[in-house]
Amino acid sequence: MSKLFQETRIKNMVLANRFVRSATWEGMATEDGTCTPALIDVAVQLARGGVGLIISGHAFVSEEGRAGRWQMGVYSDALLPGLTQMATAVHDAGGKIIMQITHAGCMGRIPLPGLQTIGPSPFLRDTGQASSEMGTADIARVTQAFARAAVRARRAGFDGVQLHGAHGYLISQFLSPFFNKRKDPFGGAIEGRARFALDVLSSVRKAVGEDFPVMIKLNSEDFLEGGLTVNDMLAAALILEKAGIDAIEMSGGTGLSGDYIASRIGKLDSEDQEVYYLDAAKRFKKSIKVPLMLVGGIRSYSVAERLVADGTADYIALCRPLIREPALVNRWKSGDTEKARCVSDNGCFKPAFQGEGIKCVVEEALRRKS
């Protein structure tokens, strides 16, 4: 049997295979972040489609940390009923689901009067929106917001949590010298820039206990001049490993990284074009022992199998391919190992920005023609 379909365990969570649905903003929550039947259906279809571990779309932990409209929230106990329904539905479909918890930092969208975006250092966006530097009280408050969010995820029945430390959101901003210009213990060398992530991990772990899986998503690098480098990532990963992180997912890029954003545009016509962060993953595995979930540009079954077989990654994380084909894993398991049909054009995000939710517009057009 292929290693891709071996049963594995992370803490007390048993996974049927090594395929992970990487956190994907679906644009299907209500304006206040409430989980909806449409969101639940997305998760259920992934579970039925054979995905070993589903990571929810990023759920914001406090109001000023919202990244955009129709984003799922976990900042209030009032959101627990919908979240509980999501976890229960996935389990009933035979799947496992963890919640990605996040704060957008200076990339936030402020929905309420009186709120201001915050980050590790003052930051002026190209939209003209200015963010203020977080003081020690802000850092403590947001750290506890992550911990409370993790407790809510556990209460709702999720199988674990993933801290979003990638793509230029708050934890990523603290890690990156592009965003983090602080002169206090939370800035400077990578050991200081990693302190916020370490404090969040410690607070979350204390709140949820040792048996509950706590993971993190990190950038391999920012692809920004003066941003996080692969060396920085490796140092941060080692710090987090020593602090007890249970798994690390590797991605890359920020909303400011041009062609090197996480969801890169451009069809991957050959296997040697796949795996955006291959070299960084190989370096990671030489020094870091915690399981690595690798996302970014993986489209072929043979590539996924090779990455696991040669030890480059422990888990294969997919995003856009599962938007077009929620049952891709079951298709591959059945013996139909044709390449994923995703064309990587990012057309799937356009309906979400219009309030219709994420969907594959290519697949929809084909259905209309047939």
C-alpha positions in Angstrom: 0.0 0.0 0.0 1.2 3.5 -0.8 2.5 5.5 2.2 -0.1 8.1 1.2 -2.9 5.9 2.5 -1.2 4.7 5.7 -2.9 5.5 9.0 -1.0 8.0 11.1 -1.4 9.6 14.4 -0.8 13.2 15.7 -1.2 13.2 19.5 -4.6 11.5 20.1 -5.8 12.2 16.5 -5.8 9.2 14.2 -5.8 10.0 10.5 -6.8 7.6 7.7 -4.3 8.9 5.2 -1.7 11.6 4.6 -3.8 14.1 2.7 -4.7 17.4 4.3 -7.0 20.1 3.1 -5.0 23.2 3.7 -7.0 26.1 5.2 -9.0 27.9 2.5 -11.0 31.1 2.9 -14.5 30.1 1.7 -16.3 33.4 1.9 -19.4 31.6 3.2 -19.8 32.8 6.8 -22.2 35.5 7.9 -21.1 39.1 8.3 -20.5 38.4 12.0 -18.5 35.3 11.3 -21.2 32.7 12.1 -20.7 29.3 10.5 -23.4 28.6 7.9 -24.9 25.4 6.4 -22.9 26.2 3.2 -19.6 26.2 5.1 -20.6 22.9 6.8 -21.5 21.4 3.4 -18.0 22.2 2.1 -16.4 20.4 5.0 -18.7 17.4 4.7 -18.0 17.0 1.0 -14.2 17.0 1.8 -14.7 14.4 4.5 -16.8 12.2 2.1 -14.2 12.8 -0.6 -11.5 11.0 1.5 -9.4 13.9 2.8 -7.6 12.6 5.9 -7.5 15.9 7.8 -9.6 19.0 7.0 -8.2 22.4 8.2 -11.0 24.9 8.4 -10.8 28.3 6.7 -9.1 30.8 8.9 -11.2 31.8 11.9 -10.5 35.2 13.5 -9.9 35.3 17.2 -10.9 38.9 17.9 -12.9 41.6 16.1 -10.0 43.8 15.0 -8.3 40.6 13.7 -10.7 40.0 10.9 -9.1 39.6 7.4 -12.2 40.2 5.3 -15.9 39.8 4.8 -17.7 36.5 5.2 -14.8 35.0 7.2 -15.6 32.5 9.9 -15.1 33.7 13.4 -14.2 32.1 16.8 -14.0 35.2 18.9 -17.2 34.7 20.9 -19.1 31.9 22.6 -22.2 33.0 20.6 -20.5 31.3 17.6 -20.3 27.9 19.2 -23.6 26.4 17.9 -22.5 26.7 14.2 -19.0 25.5 14.9 -20.3 22.5 16.8 -22.6 21.7 13.9 -19.6 21.8 11.6 -17.4 19.5 13.7 -20.3 17.0 14.3 -21.1 16.9 10.6 -17.5 16.1 9.6 -17.3 13.4 12.2 -20.6 11.9 11.1 -19.1 11.8 7.6 -16.1 9.9 8.8 -13.6 12.8 8.8 -11.3 14.7 11.1 -11.2 18.5 11.3 -9.0 21.0 13.0 -9.7 24.8 13.2 -7.2 27.3 11.9 -7.2 30.3 14.3 -5.9 33.6 13.2 -5.5 37.4 13.6 -4.9 39.5 10.5 -2.9 42.1 12.3 -2.1 45.1 10.1 -3.8 43.3 7.2 -7.1 43.4 9.0 -10.4 44.7 7.7 -12.1 46.8 10.4 -15.9 46.1 10.5 -16.8 48.1 13.5 -16.5 51.8 14.4 -13.8 52.5 17.0 -11.6 49.6 16.1 -8.1 50.1 14.6 -5.8 47.5 12.9 -2.8 46.6 14.9 0.5 44.9 14.3 4.1 44.5 15.6 5.1 47.9 14.2 3.3 50.8 12.6 2.3 50.0 9.1 0.8 52.0 6.2 -1.0 49.9 3.6 -1.3 51.0 0.0 -5.0 51.6 0.7 -4.0 54.4 3.1 -5.0 52.4 6.1 -2.6 52.9 9.0 -2.0 50.4 11.7 -0.7 51.1 15.2 2.1 49.3 17.0 0.9 46.8 19.6 1.8 47.6 23.2 2.4 45.0 25.9 -1.2 45.1 26.9 -2.3 44.5 23.2 0.1 41.5 23.0 -1.2 40.0 26.2 -4.9 40.5 25.1 -4.4 39.0 21.7 -2.4 36.1 23.1 -5.3 35.3 25.4 -7.7 35.7 22.5 -5.9 32.8 20.7 -6.1 30.7 23.8 -9.9 31.3 24.3 -10.4 30.6 20.6 -8.6 27.2 21.0 -10.8 26.4 23.9 -13.9 27.2 21.9 -12.6 24.9 19.1 -12.2 22.1 21.6 -15.6 22.7 23.1 -17.2 22.6 19.6 -15.7 19.2 19.0 -12.8 20.1 16.6 -9.9 17.6 16.7 -7.2 20.2 17.1 -6.2 23.7 16.1 -3.7 25.3 13.8 -2.1 28.7 14.5 -1.9 30.8 11.3 1.7 31.9 11.2 1.9 32.4 7.5 0.8 34.7 4.6 1.5 38.0 6.3 -1.0 37.8 9.1 -0.2 38.7 12.7 2.0 35.8 13.8 3.7 35.9 10.5 4.1 39.7 10.8 5.9 39.3 14.1 8.2 36.6 12.6 9.1 38.8 9.6 11.6 41.7 9.7 9.7 43.3 6.9 6.8 44.0 9.3 8.5 43.8 12.7 10.8 46.7 13.4 10.5 46.5 17.2 13.4 47.2 19.5 11.9 45.4 22.5 12.1 41.6 23.3 9.5 40.9 20.6 11.8 42.2 17.8 15.3 42.0 16.6 16.8 38.6 15.8 14.6 35.7 15.0 14.6 34.6 18.6 12.9 37.8 19.6 10.6 37.9 16.5 9.5 34.3 17.4 8.5 35.2 20.9 4.9 36.2 20.1 4.4 32.8 18.3 5.9 31.1 21.3 3.7 33.0 23.8 0.6 32.1 21.7 1.6 28.5 21.6 2.3 28.4 25.3 -1.1 30.0 26.2 -3.0 27.8 23.8 -1.3 24.7 25.2 -2.0 25.7 28.8 -5.7 26.3 27.9 -6.4 23.1 25.9 -4.1 20.6 27.6 -1.4 18.3 26.4 -3.6 15.8 24.6 -5.1 18.3 22.1 -3.1 18.7 18.8 -1.8 22.2 18.3 -0.1 22.9 15.0 1.1 26.0 13.1 1.4 27.1 9.5 4.6 28.9 8.6 6.0 30.7 5.6 9.0 29.0 4.0 9.9 32.6 3.2 8.0 35.9 2.5 9.3 36.6 -1.0 9.7 40.2 0.1 12.8 42.3 0.2 13.8 42.4 3.9 11.3 39.7 4.8 11.4 36.3 6.4 14.0 34.0 4.9 14.3 30.2 4.9 17.0 30.4 7.5 14.6 32.4 9.7 11.9 29.9 9.2 14.1 27.0 10.1 15.2 28.8 13.3 11.6 29.6 14.2 10.5 26.0 13.5 13.3 24.6 15.8 12.1 27.0 18.6 8.5 25.9 18.2 9.5 22.2 18.0 11.3 22.6 21.4 8.2 24.3 22.8 6.0 21.3 21.8 4.3 22.1 18.5 2.7 19.0 17.1 3.1 19.6 13.4 4.1 22.4 11.0 2.6 23.2 7.7 4.9 25.0 5.2 3.6 27.6 2.8 5.0 30.9 1.6 4.3 34.4 0.4 2.1 37.3 1.6 -0.5 39.5 0.0 2.3 41.9 -0.9 4.5 39.3 -2.6 3.4 39.8 -6.2 3.8 36.7 -8.3 4.9 34.8 -5.1 1.6 34.9 -3.2 0.5 31.7 -1.6 -2.0 30.9 -4.4 0.2 31.5 -7.4 -1.4 31.9 -10.8 -0.1 29.7 -13.6 -0.9 26.2 -14.8 1.6 23.6 -13.8 2.1 21.7 -17.0 4.9 19.3 -15.9 5.9 17.6 -12.6 9.1 19.5 -12.4 7.0 22.8 -12.1 5.2 21.4 -9.1 6.0 21.9 -5.3 6.6 25.5 -4.8 8.7 25.1 -1.6 10.6 21.9 -2.3 14.1 23.1 -1.4 12.9 24.7 1.8 11.1 21.4 2.7 14.2 19.4 2.2 16.2 21.7 4.4 13.4 21.5 7.0 13.6 17.7 7.2 17.3 17.7 7.8 17.0 19.5 11.1 13.3 19.5 12.3 11.7 16.3 13.6 8.0 17.3 14.0 5.7 16.2 11.1 5.8 18.5 8.0 2.6 19.2 6.1 3.7 20.6 2.7 1.3 22.7 0.6 1.8 24.7 -2.6 1.7 23.5 -6.3 1.2 19.8 -5.7 -1.0 18.5 -8.5 0.2 15.0 -9.5 -0.4 11.8 -7.5 3.1 10.6 -8.4 4.6 13.8 -7.0 2.7 13.5 -3.8 3.7 9.8 -3.5 7.4 10.7 -4.1 7.4 13.5 -1.5 6.2 11.1 1.2 8.2 8.1 0.1 11.6 10.0 0.0 10.9 11.8 3.4 10.5 15.3 2.0 7.1 15.7 3.7 5.0 13.7 6.1 1.6 15.0 4.8 0.5 16.4 1.5 -1.7 19.5 1.9 -3.9 20.7 -1.0 -6.0 23.8 -1.4 -7.3 24.8 -4.9 -7.3 21.2 -6.3 -9.9 20.3 -3.6 -12.1 23.3 -4.6 -12.5 21.8 -8.0 -12.5 18.2 -6.9 -13.6 17.6 -3.3 -13.4 13.8 -3.9 -9.9 14.0 -5.4 -8.4 11.8 -2.7 -11.0 9.1 -3.2 -10.4 9.3 -7.0 -6.7 8.7 -6.5 -7.3 5.9 -4.0 -9.5 4.2 -6.5 -6.7 3.9 -8.9 -7.5 6.8 -11.2 -4.3 8.7 -10.6 -4.7 11.3 -13.4 -3.4 14.7 -12.4 -5.7 17.0 -10.4 -7.9 19.0 -12.7 -7.2 22.4 -11.1 -5.7 24.9 -13.6 -4.4 27.3 -10.9 -6.1 30.4 -12.3 -7.5 31.7 -9.0 -10.9 32.1 -10.6 -12.3 30.2 -7.7 -11.8 33.2 -5.4 -13.8 35.7 -7.6 -17.2 34.4 -6.5 -16.1 34.6 -2.9 -15.2 38.2 -3.2 -18.6 38.8 -4.6 -20.4 37.2 -1.7 -21.2 33.9 -3.5 -18.7 31.7 -1.8 -15.7 30.0 -3.2 -16.2 27.7 -6.2 -14.5 26.4 -9.3 -15.7 28.6 -12.1 -14.1 26.3 -14.7 -16.0 23.3 -13.4 -19.2 25.3 -13.3 -18.8 26.4 -16.9 -18.3 22.8 -18.0 -21.5 21.7 -16.2 -23.4 24.5 -18.0 -22.2 23.3 -21.4 -23.0 19.6 -20.7 
